[in-house]
Amino acid sequence: MLLIKRAISLFQAVWEVIWHPRSLYFVLHNEDVFRRRIRTEFPGFEKGLPVVFIEDVVSKPLPVVETYSQLGGTSPAIDIALLMGIASEIPSCSYFEIGTWRGESVVNVSRVASACYTLNLDHAQQVAKGYSREAIAAAGFYLTNRNDILRLTGDSQSFDYQSLGRTFDLVFIDGDHHAQAVATDTRKVWCHLLHDRSIVVWHDYTRDQTEVFQEVLYGILGGVPARLHGHLYHVWGTNCAIYLPVAVEARSTENRFIPHHNFKIEIKHNPLDPSVLQPTPASFEARSEKGE
Ligand SMILES: C[S@@+](CC[C@H](N)C(=O)[O-])C[C@H]1O[C@@H](n2cnc3c(N)ncnc32)[C@H](O)[C@@H]1O
């Protein structure tokens, strides 16, 4: 009986893939696929990265996140505060990020860092990737007239990092979250952007701070040199994985749903001046027609 059920499921799956080839994507990018790969290729990481607490990484209270949309697609405020906390403890911190979108992470870090660079797909590349018109129109929302932040455009997978001719103290990887892309971004960052005290943070290592995103973990482990895997951690309470140049003692967290901290969260909501709500759909159409 079980065999017949399995044969029917297999037939249905093959039928689905033949008639809807896009379904194959969900087979190949299933979390179980990456869980198995981690088990065979990176034994010891089946349960994810060891955990550190925010206070193991940042000694002072986290800075306040003041520019935040509270809309989808950005990092949770705690993750941005973590980046700010790290940057604020590095004298004259230089920050590089892959993946800008509205600009919330970089615009907040810029309050505490001395130099901020951010790299994102250009307009045509976002269109080619099939991003929605609304998402594309929101790109760079917070970065208008922010000449202090260097906005680079291009595909992080093929970007010429060497042309920057410099390294950074803190690098945030938050672009394409497919395993291969995370691994390539990570390798390129390691090749071109780090010095021996640099810190690297990856976003979306977990979903909801608790559930490891296996595809991203597989990409991180594939990109970081194996001899440095012992320097990788999950920062508890955030969706971030972190590479620390000096290894620290990991925390024991048996149950991922038992809190270890109490967070005080103050929420102020200030309506934006309607004149800053741009680009409007009309200006977006104009840019599209010009091919920008
Ligand atoms: C999750 S958003 C970044 C959010 C931002 N870091 C924040 O915290 O507010 C991901 C961004 O990565 C960009 N992106 C995706 N693939 C990319 C690639 N290959 N090269 C450069 N940027 C990429 C997308 O256009 C999108 O803007």
The ligand as a Tripos MOL2 file, in Angstrom:
@<TRIPOS>MOLECULE
LIG
   27    29     1     0     0
SMALL
NO_CHARGES

@<TRIPOS>ATOM
      1 C1         16.8280   42.1020    1.4450 C.3       1 LIG1
      2 S1         17.2030   43.4130    0.3740 S.3       1 LIG1
      3 C2         18.3960   44.3310    1.2660 C.3       1 LIG1
      4 C3         17.8440   44.9850    2.4840 C.3       1 LIG1
      5 C4         18.7850   45.9420    3.1970 C.3       1 LIG1
      6 N1         20.0910   45.3790    3.4230 N.3       1 LIG1
      7 C5         18.1530   46.2980    4.5300 C.2       1 LIG1
      8 O1         18.4960   45.6750    5.5380 O.co2     1 LIG1
      9 O2         17.2980   47.1960    4.5540 O.co2     1 LIG1
     10 C6         18.1590   42.5870   -0.8360 C.3       1 LIG1
     11 C7         18.7030   43.5090   -1.9110 C.3       1 LIG1
     12 O3         19.7300   42.7830   -2.6030 O.3       1 LIG1
     13 C8         19.6850   43.1500   -3.9550 C.3       1 LIG1
     14 N2         20.3310   42.0810   -4.7150 N.ar      1 LIG1
     15 C9         19.8550   40.8360   -4.9810 C.ar      1 LIG1
     16 N3         20.7360   40.1440   -5.7120 N.ar      1 LIG1
     17 C10        21.8010   40.9610   -5.8980 C.ar      1 LIG1
     18 C11        23.0230   40.8240   -6.5970 C.ar      1 LIG1
     19 N4         23.3390   39.6960   -7.2310 N.pl3     1 LIG1
     20 N5         23.8810   41.8830   -6.6120 N.ar      1 LIG1
     21 C12        23.5700   43.0260   -5.9600 C.ar      1 LIG1
     22 N6         22.4190   43.2150   -5.2940 N.ar      1 LIG1
     23 C13        21.5440   42.1930   -5.2570 C.ar      1 LIG1
     24 C14        18.2040   43.3250   -4.2600 C.3       1 LIG1
     25 O4         18.0320   44.1840   -5.3640 O.3       1 LIG1
     26 C15        17.6850   43.9310   -2.9600 C.3       1 LIG1
     27 O5         17.7070   45.3270   -3.0530 O.3       1 LIG1
@<TRIPOS>BOND
     1     1     2 1
     2     2     3 1
     3     2    10 1
     4     3     4 1
     5     4     5 1
     6     5     6 1
     7     5     7 1
     8     7     8 2
     9     7     9 1
    10    10    11 1
    11    11    12 1
    12    11    26 1
    13    12    13 1
    14    13    14 1
    15    13    24 1
    16    14    15 ar
    17    14    23 ar
    18    15    16 ar
    19    16    17 ar
    20    17    18 ar
    21    17    23 ar
    22    18    19 1
    23    18    20 ar
    24    20    21 ar
    25    21    22 ar
    26    22    23 ar
    27    24    25 1
    28    24    26 1
    29    26    27 1
@<TRIPOS>SUBSTRUCTURE
     1 LIG1         1 GROUP 0 **** ****
